[in-house]
Amino acid sequence: MISATLLGAVMLVVPLVILAWLFLRRRRAVYLFSVVLILVGTGYLMATGATEEIGKLVLGGDKVVTAPAETAPATPAPQASPAAPATETAPTVPATETAPTAPATETAPATPAPATGN
């Protein structure tokens, strides 16, 4: 029996090569280039395992496992009891900005000695 990976690759390659032949048969170089691109793309899909999933879908045997949907947290967030009085918190005061300080003074580099014309 054929493996799911090989079946998935065949299911991808054969229709694409037939379509390329129908549309590009008069331009041989473009047709051959498209076949090479189809093979490269199928190789990538084989490396990522996508052709195996396609083969499993075609065979109908094993179901394809998908990532579970995101679920709600198991424990609900704590709620304040209505009998307890609400406590107010004082708003926080942002720290005051400090005045920019003057940059440190730098000494000017010494001027070069004038060149003598000897």
N, C-alpha and C positions, 0 to 999 in steps of 0.2 A: 504494500500500500504506500502511497505517496505521503510524505510528511507535510504537516500544515504549513511550514515555512516555504517549502518548494511550491506547494499549491498556491499560496498567496502570491509568490513572485510570478508564477505563470499567469495567474489571473490579472496581474498588472501589466506584464510585458506584452503578452500576445495582442490584446486589443489596441494598445498604444502603437505597436509596430505596424499593425494592419492599417490603422488610421494614418500613420506617417507615410506608409507606402501609397495609400490612395491619394493623398494630397501632394506628396513630394516625389513621386516616381520619375518625373521628367527631369528633375534636378538631382542627379545622383549624389553629388557631394553634400548637398543639404540633407538629403535623406539619410545618408550614412552618419552625418553629424548628429541628426536627431536620434538615431538608433543608439549611438554612443551615449548621448545625454540620458536617454531612457534607461540604459543599463547602469549608468552611474547613479541615477536617482533611485533605481530599484535596489542597488547595492547599499545605499544609505538606509533605505527603509528596512532592508534585511538586518543591518547592523543595529537598528533601534528596536527591532522586534515587531514592527508593524505588519510585515508580511505574514508572520505567524498568526497574528490576530485575525487578519483577513482570511487566511486558510482555515482557521477554526470557525469563523462565521460561515464559510462556504460548506465545510463539512457538517456543521450543525451539532457537533459533539459537545465540546467544552464551551461553556459560556465565557465570553470575554469579561474579565474583571475590570471594572472601572473604579476610579477613586471615589470613596464614599463622600456623600454630600456633607457639608459643614453642619454640625448639629449644635443645638443650644447647650449652654453649660448645664451640668447635672444639678448643681445647687443654685437656688435663686439667691439674688443679692439680699443682704439683710435689710430689713425695713425698720424704721423707727416706730416704736409702739405709740399709740395715740395717747396713752395715759401719762407718758413721761413728758415733762415740760421741755419745750424747745429751748436750747441754750444758744445764745447769740455769741458769735465770736467777733472780736473787734477786727475791723478791716486792717490788713497789713499796709503799712506805709512804705512805699518804695524808698530805697536809699537815695539820699540826695546826691546829685552829681557834684563831683568835686571840680573846682575851677581848673582849667588846663594850666599846667605849669610851663614856664618858659623853658625852651630847650637849653641844654648846657652850652655855654659859650665855648667856641673852639678858637684856638689860636691860628692865625693865618700862617701859612707855610712861609718859610724864609724865601726871599726873592733870590733868584740865581744871580751869581756874579756876572757882570757884563763880559761878553766875549772879547778878547783882545785880537786885534787884526794883525798878528805877526806872520 
